């Protein structure tokens, strides 16, 4: 279980690293587009360390501002915190957390309409979780 979680975390770090390799101030990556594609309802799995994977869970993503998205797990009985992520549009390939975020990580694949979202513990009593799902 722990190995699988570590593998997912390593994959997320690798994706973020590849997304920013080779970029400099002189490059024109055409970022800054709309983040609206990531807004919606997603259905998938939730993994909380030490617990069985939960299937058919819903996460709702709403737009707070031009660069901020809010992610809320619909099943409130799980006690998972609502998270807000500062995000960027990466050349209409992905909408992702801009830099390192204490809230966790957010990665939406525009073409495949899939989401990988991790909510970090930022307050006492918060629960770390990973959500993987598809836009409905």
N, C-alpha and C positions, 0 to 999 in steps of 0.2 A: 504494500500500500504506500509506504513512505517512498520507496524507489520510484513508483509511478508518479507521485507528486513531484519528486525532484526532477524527473525526466520532463514533465510538463513545464516546470519553472525554467529548466535549462533551454527548452525549446523557445519559450517566450523571450528569454534574454538573447538567444541567437537571432531571432527574427528582428528584434529591436536593433541589434548591432548591425545586421545586414542592411537595415533600412537607412542607416545613417552613414555607412562607410562611403568614403569618397566625396562627401558633400563639403563644400566650403562656401565662404561668403561670396565668392565670384561666380559660383554655379547658379543657374536659374532652374531650380527643381519644379517650378510651377506649383508650389504648394499654396495653401491658403484658400483652397476652394471650399465649397459648402460641406458641412458635416451632416446635413440632413439625411443622407442615405443611411446613416446608422441609427436613426430614430425609428422606433417601432417596438413590436412585441416579438420576443424570441422564445423558442421552446427547445429545451435540451436537458442536460444533466448538471447537477450540482454535486460537487465533492467537498466535503468538510473533512479535514484530517482526523483520522481515527474512527470515521463512520463509513457506512456503506454508501456507495454512489446512489444518488436519488435521480430517478428518471422522470421525464414528462413534467419538468418544472418550467415555470414561465418567468422571464425577466423582462421588465418594461424599461425601455430607454427613452428619455425625453430630453428635449433641448432646453438648456437653461439660458444660454447666450450663444453668440457666434463661435465661441471656442470652448464651450463647456457642455458636457452631457451628464445626465443623472441616470444611474442604474438602480432599479429597485426590484428585488425578488418579490413576486406576487404573493407567495405563500408566507404570510406574516408569522405563522406559527413557528417557523424556523428561527426567528429572531435575528436574521441577517441585516446588517446596517445598510441604509441607503448610501450610495457613494456618488460623488461628483468627480468627474475626470476632466482635466484640461486636455483637449485633443486637437490634432491637426489633420487635414486632408493631405495624404501623401500621394500626390499626383493621380488622384482618383483610383488608386490601387487599394489603399487601405485608409481607414480612419483610425488613428491610434493615439495613445497617450503621448503628449509632447514632453519628452525627457523623462526623468525619473519622478514618479508621483508617490507621495506618502499614502494616497488613497488606494493604490494598487496599479493594475495595468488594464488597458482596454485596447483590444485589437479587433477591428471589424474588416473582413475581407469583402470589398465592394462587389467583385465579380461573383463570388460564391455565396454571398449573403450569409456568411457565418460569423459568429462572434466568440471570442475567447476573452473572458473578463475575470479578473481576480481582485477580490476585495480584501485589502490588508486590514490589520488591526490598528486603528488609529486612536481609539478611545478605550478606556477600561471596560471590559465586558464585550467588546466587539469580537466577532468570530471571523477567522480567515476562511475564505471559500473560493472555489473556482467554478465558473459557469462556462459551459461549452454548448452552443446551440445554433439553430438556424432561424432566420427571420421568417415570420409567418405572414 
